[in-house]
Amino acid sequence: MITAGIDMGSRTVKVVLVEEENAGGKLNYVVKGKHLMFPGDLDGDAAADKAFDEALSSAGLDRAKVSAVFATGAGRKMVNFATDSVTEMSAGAKGVSWFFPTARTIVDVGAEEGRGIKTDGTGKATDFAGNEKCAAGAGSFAEAMSRALQLSLKEFGDASLRSDKSIPMNAQCTVFAESEVVSLIHSSTPKEDIAKAVLDAVASRVCAMVRRVGIDNDVVLIGGMVHNAGFVSSLKAAMDLQEVKLPDMPEFVSALGCALLAAERQH
């Protein structure tokens, strides 16, 4: 049986296809295909259609082979061909359980949103908290600041790792934070110190948010900010943890969770 999960995020569409296999009476799930795309000028339903077809093509499948399609994300209602939809929290918790069955705390930081999710260890979300202030705890905050420093997001994250300074940033809004960054630039503060200050600030806000649901091991980070090594380092420091677990395909975790939930509900 093949099922699909589609995560309609604010900037990207992610699709994952999974196949259910029965091995000696035990059900296993294998990822058969996946695809990530930037919608560009496409409407939500057209973007979902195209991403779905690309994922099917990568797996050598057609739509007739797919038993169910579940959608999640801010634009999940735009996936007209989905058979059902689930919340980002439910999808994230289920997807993380596929990688890390012992996970209890999930930190999900994407482009526009950040959230903390508490899970019971069986793939079910039991509590969550989201960011409430402009750009606080979201990847777009770091992206805007990297542009102010004329660095790519990767260069920005790598630069922060070369700093051992702690410079507080108080602004909660991207516009005002950019003014702080400009002031630091004019005072000849090294770029690596500014980058660390920004990522420390994002990590601090994320940590405060996650503490509202409780931080229990194992802690797993998902979403696009997994790829920012500087943010991962700042997050570990903010949470006072030696390790934050990182899945192999962090952007696809919620889409994967959708596909797994779709499979389970076929029984």
C-alpha positions in Angstrom: 0.0 0.0 0.0 1.3 3.5 -1.0 0.2 6.6 0.8 1.3 10.2 0.4 1.8 13.2 2.7 1.9 16.8 1.5 3.2 19.7 3.6 2.1 23.0 2.3 4.4 25.4 4.0 4.6 29.2 3.7 7.4 29.0 1.1 7.8 25.4 0.0 5.7 22.4 -0.8 7.0 19.0 0.4 5.7 15.6 -0.7 6.6 12.2 0.7 5.4 8.8 -0.5 5.6 5.8 1.8 5.0 2.1 1.2 3.7 -0.2 3.9 5.4 -3.6 4.1 4.5 -6.6 6.2 7.6 -8.3 7.4 6.8 -11.4 9.5 3.6 -9.9 10.8 5.2 -6.5 11.6 4.3 -3.5 9.6 7.2 -1.4 8.3 7.1 1.8 6.3 9.6 2.7 3.6 10.0 6.1 1.9 9.5 5.5 -1.9 9.8 9.0 -3.1 9.9 12.7 -2.1 10.0 16.1 -3.7 10.5 19.7 -2.5 9.6 22.7 -4.6 9.2 26.4 -4.4 5.7 27.3 -5.7 6.8 30.6 -7.3 3.8 32.1 -9.1 1.7 28.9 -8.9 -1.5 28.8 -6.9 -1.6 26.5 -3.9 -3.6 23.7 -5.6 -1.4 23.9 -8.8 1.8 23.8 -6.7 0.5 20.8 -4.8 -0.4 19.0 -8.0 3.0 19.6 -9.6 4.9 18.6 -6.5 2.8 15.4 -6.1 3.5 14.5 -9.7 7.2 15.1 -9.3 7.3 12.8 -6.2 5.4 10.1 -8.1 7.8 10.4 -11.0 10.8 10.0 -8.7 9.3 6.8 -7.4 8.2 5.4 -10.7 4.5 5.5 -9.7 1.2 7.0 -10.8 -1.7 8.3 -8.9 -3.7 5.2 -9.2 -1.2 3.4 -6.9 -1.8 5.8 -4.1 -4.4 4.7 -1.5 -4.7 8.0 0.4 -3.2 11.5 0.5 -3.0 13.5 3.7 -2.1 17.2 3.8 -0.7 19.5 6.5 0.8 22.9 6.8 -0.5 26.4 6.6 -1.9 25.8 3.1 -3.3 22.3 3.7 -6.9 23.3 2.8 -5.6 24.2 -0.7 -4.7 20.6 -1.6 -8.0 19.8 -3.3 -7.1 16.1 -4.0 -6.2 15.3 -0.4 -8.4 12.7 1.2 -7.8 14.3 4.7 -5.7 16.8 6.6 -3.9 16.9 9.9 -2.3 19.6 12.0 1.4 20.5 11.8 1.8 19.2 15.4 0.3 15.8 14.7 2.2 15.4 11.4 5.5 16.6 13.0 5.2 14.2 16.0 4.4 11.2 13.8 7.2 12.0 11.4 9.8 12.4 14.2 8.8 9.1 15.7 9.8 7.3 12.5 13.4 8.6 13.0 13.6 8.8 16.8 11.1 6.6 18.7 12.3 7.9 22.0 11.8 11.6 21.2 9.7 13.6 23.7 10.4 17.2 22.7 10.3 18.5 19.1 11.5 21.9 18.0 10.2 22.9 14.6 11.7 26.0 13.1 10.8 26.9 9.5 10.8 30.0 7.4 7.8 31.8 9.0 7.0 29.9 12.1 8.6 28.2 15.1 6.9 25.8 17.5 7.6 23.4 20.3 5.8 20.1 20.4 5.5 17.6 23.2 5.0 14.0 22.2 4.2 10.9 24.3 6.7 8.6 22.6 4.2 6.8 20.4 4.1 9.5 17.7 1.2 11.5 19.2 1.5 15.2 20.1 0.2 16.0 23.6 1.0 19.7 23.7 2.5 22.6 21.7 3.4 26.2 21.8 4.1 28.6 18.8 5.9 31.8 18.4 3.8 34.9 19.0 5.9 37.9 18.0 7.0 39.3 14.7 9.6 36.9 13.2 10.7 35.7 16.7 11.8 32.1 16.6 11.6 31.8 12.8 14.1 31.3 10.0 13.0 34.4 8.1 14.5 36.5 11.0 18.0 34.9 10.4 17.5 35.2 6.7 16.8 38.9 6.9 19.8 39.5 9.1 22.1 37.6 6.8 21.0 39.8 3.9 21.9 42.9 6.0 25.4 41.4 6.4 25.5 40.5 2.7 26.1 36.8 3.5 24.2 33.7 2.3 22.3 31.9 5.1 24.9 29.1 5.1 27.8 31.7 5.3 25.9 33.4 8.1 25.6 30.2 10.1 29.2 29.2 9.6 30.4 32.7 10.5 28.6 32.5 13.9 30.6 29.4 14.8 33.8 31.4 14.6 32.7 33.7 17.4 32.9 33.3 21.1 31.2 36.7 21.9 27.8 37.1 23.5 26.1 40.3 22.3 22.5 40.8 23.4 19.8 41.7 20.8 16.6 43.1 22.3 14.5 43.8 19.2 11.5 41.4 18.7 10.7 42.7 15.2 12.8 42.1 12.0 12.7 45.8 11.1 14.0 47.0 14.5 16.5 44.1 14.7 17.9 45.1 11.3 18.5 48.6 12.8 20.5 46.9 15.6 22.5 45.0 13.1 23.3 48.2 11.1 24.4 49.9 14.4 26.7 47.0 15.1 28.1 47.1 11.6 28.8 50.9 11.9 30.6 50.3 15.2 32.9 47.9 13.3 31.6 44.8 15.1 33.0 41.7 13.2 30.4 39.9 11.1 30.9 36.6 12.9 30.0 38.3 16.2 26.9 39.8 14.7 25.8 36.5 13.2 26.2 34.8 16.5 24.2 37.5 18.3 21.3 37.1 15.8 21.3 33.3 16.0 21.6 33.4 19.8 18.6 35.7 19.9 16.5 33.4 17.7 17.6 30.4 19.8 16.8 32.1 23.0 13.2 32.9 21.8 12.7 29.4 20.5 14.0 28.0 23.8 11.6 30.2 25.8 8.7 29.0 23.6 9.6 25.3 23.9 9.9 25.6 27.7 6.2 26.3 27.8 5.6 22.7 26.9 8.6 21.3 28.8 12.0 20.1 27.6 12.5 16.4 28.0 15.0 14.1 26.2 15.3 13.3 23.5 15.0 16.7 21.8 14.7 16.7 18.0 15.1 19.8 15.7 13.1 19.7 12.4 12.5 22.3 9.7 14.8 24.2 7.4 16.9 25.7 10.3 18.5 22.2 10.8 20.8 23.2 8.0 22.1 26.2 9.8 25.0 24.9 11.9 25.3 28.1 13.8 21.6 28.0 14.9 21.9 24.4 16.0 24.9 25.4 18.2 23.1 28.4 19.6 20.0 26.2 20.3 22.0 23.6 22.2 23.6 26.4 24.3 20.2 28.0 25.0 18.7 24.7 26.1 21.8 23.7 28.0 22.0 20.4 26.1 24.9 18.4 24.9 22.9 17.0 22.0 19.9 17.9 19.8 19.0 15.2 17.4 18.8 16.0 13.7 16.8 13.8 11.2 18.2 13.0 7.8 15.6 14.9 5.9 14.4 17.7 8.2 12.2 19.6 5.8 10.2 16.4 4.9 9.4 15.3 8.5 5.9 16.7 8.6 5.1 15.4 5.1 6.4 12.0 6.2 4.2 12.1 9.3 1.2 12.8 7.0 1.9 9.8 4.9 2.4 7.6 7.9 -0.9 8.8 9.5 -2.6 8.2 6.1 -1.3 4.6 6.1 -2.4 3.9 9.7 -5.9 5.2 9.0 -6.4 2.7 6.2 -6.6 -0.1 8.7 
